[in-house]
Amino acid sequence: MATAAVAIMAKARRRIIDHFMGADAVSPESAVAFVPQRLVVERQFARLERAGVVRRTEGGRYWIDIPSYRKWENSRRVRVAAAAIIAVAAAAALFA
């Protein structure tokens, strides 16, 4: 069940990133509109905005800050790897 939720959230993040990358919205000058159609997309969008990955212009349009996105993505990968290592260590201790 948790695995399905993680997959749904990852798909929502990919759709958001694809929306902006597909529109080449990578600067305030090239910002585009974005209206989340589903709650999970809305939540992931808000999360990306809080992280500084998605930025809002004064006109209410959005764009992706590529350096912030790369930093956030690398940080996310490190957190996922750390969680996996902890899970494997816990399983090993449990079955040892």
N, C-alpha and C positions, 0 to 999 in steps of 0.2 A: 504494500500500500504506500509506504513512504517512498519507495523507488519510483512509483508512478507519479507521485506529486513532484519529485525532483525532476523527472523527465518533462512534465508539463511546464514547470517553471523555466527549464532550460529552453524549451521550444518557444516560449513567450519571449525570452530574452533574445533568442536568435531572430525572431520576427521583428522585434524592435530595431535591432542592429541592422538587419537587412533592409528595413524601410529607409533608414537614414543613409546607409551606404549606397543603396540603389538610386537614391535621389542625389547622391554626392553632397549631402548636407553635412559638411565637415568644417564649416566656419560660420560665423554669424551672418555673413553675406549670402551664404547658400542655404540658410535655414529653411525648413519646411514645416507645414502643419502636421500635427499628430494628435489623433483622438483615439484612445484605446477603446476597443469594442467589447472586450471581455474583462472581467474583474482580475483575473490572473495577469493579464497584460498590463492593466492599470497599476497593479501592485509592483510588478517588475519594472515598469517605467518609472514609478516614483522612487524605487530603490536605486535605479541608475542615475536619476536626477540628483538624489541626495548624495550619491558618491561622486558627483561632478562629471560623470561620463556623458550624460545628456545635459545640454545647457539650453537655457531659454533666452530668447531675445526680448527686447522691450515690446516688440510687436506681437508677442505670444507664439512665435514659431520656435522650433527646436533644431538643434544640431548636435553632432557627436564631436567631442573633444578627443581626437585620436590619441595624443599622448596620455591623457587621463584614462582612456579606455584600455590602452596597452598595460598601463600600471595596474589598473583594477583587475584585468584579466589575469595577469601574472600573479597578483596577490591571491586571487581566487584559486588558482591552480595550486599554489603553495598550501593554502588552507585545506583543500580537498586531499592533497597528498598526505598532509599531516594527519588528517582524520582517518585516512585509510591505514596508515602505519599504526596508529593507536588501536584501531579496530583489529588489525592482524595481531598485534601484541596482546591485546585482551583475549582474543580467541586462543592464542597459543598458551597463555597463562591458564586459561580455563580448562584446556584439554591436556595440560602437562601433568 
